[in-house]
Amino acid sequence: MKSALRMTAAAISLLAGCGGESAPVVTTPPPEIPAPFVAGTESWETSSATSKRKYQISVALPLNYASSGQRYPVLYATDANFHFGTLVETARALRLENLIPDLIVVGIGWPVGHAVNAIGPRSLDLTPTADPVWVETGTRDWPKNGWPAPEGSGGGPAFLRFIREELIPSVEEKYRADPNNRAYYGFSLGGLFGTYVLLDNEGTFHRFILGSPALFWQNRIIFEQESAHAKTHTRVPARVFFSVGLDEDATDVAELANQAFVSNVREFVRVLSERRYEGLTLSAQYFEGERHNSVAGMTISRGLRFIYGSAR
């Protein structure tokens, strides 16, 4: 827990989506400000019986959905408050060149309005284990930047149950979704959560985009989870894309070796490759000149093309 005890406000600011030499001061918008409008989508709120929390679900359908009668691959995306619009419009643009198939995109966010307001709830739902130091530090420091305090940590298992037991069945009942072609997208803490899901997948997802995953969480506990997984599993049947910006550690967070993005992604990808898991198709992209927030768009474009590479 040594590295966890050394968690700084700079380290937390990266995961809150505000990486840089210094975090900007942000005035938190009121919750009633709506999220950016994305044409051709629908959205609703839902309360989870599993996690006891509220979520905002957004769905974008293919242009030919009404007339085709076919079933479609579904991409489930966490952090929809931040990335849903970029994901949807990038997928639509790539489809124009037949680089990916038509998709249903399902965004999983929180009914808090502006993306900045999602910083608090994502801290709980996207972390696989509880870290009281994270919560204590964030509660003390985040409001100084105008961000909401973290709502806790370690809610990942309950959040995964919500996705598996409530959201996916609902989507597959309401829409013509292909249950044999589900993908997951997550970035930063969402990438950490997605890595956790990959190791506890049970066939839930068949494709993963894991952008700048926060693999240093709680003294790199995800490495321990992978090691335990390898003792009882020889298969990881999934197509997986990892990414990270090579300048992501160009802040004072870089001095905390176990809290670096780049080295931990490199190491985790190496470990997965050396395991030679049956059924695992793996790719990793290391983007020059990109930092924690600037790399998200490139991650989405390259990631979509890779995970659907065999479905063009």
Buried (B, 14 or more C-beta within 10 A) or exposed (E): EEBBEEBBBBBBBBBBBBBBEEBEEBEBBEEEEEBEEBEEBEBEEBEBEBBEBEBBBBBBBBEEBEEEEEBBBBBBBBBBBBBBBBBBBBBBEBBEEEBBBBBBBBBBBBBBBBBBBBBBBBBBBBBBBBBEBBBEBBBEBBEEBBBBBBBBBBBBBBBBBBBBEBBBEEBBEEBBBBEEBBBBBBBBBBBBBBBBBBBEBEEBBBBBBBBBBBBBBBBBBBBEBBEEBBEEBEEBEBBBBBBBBBBBBBBEBBEBEBBBBBBBBBBBBEEBEEBEBEEBBBBBBBBEEBBBBBBBBBBBBBBBBBBBBEEE
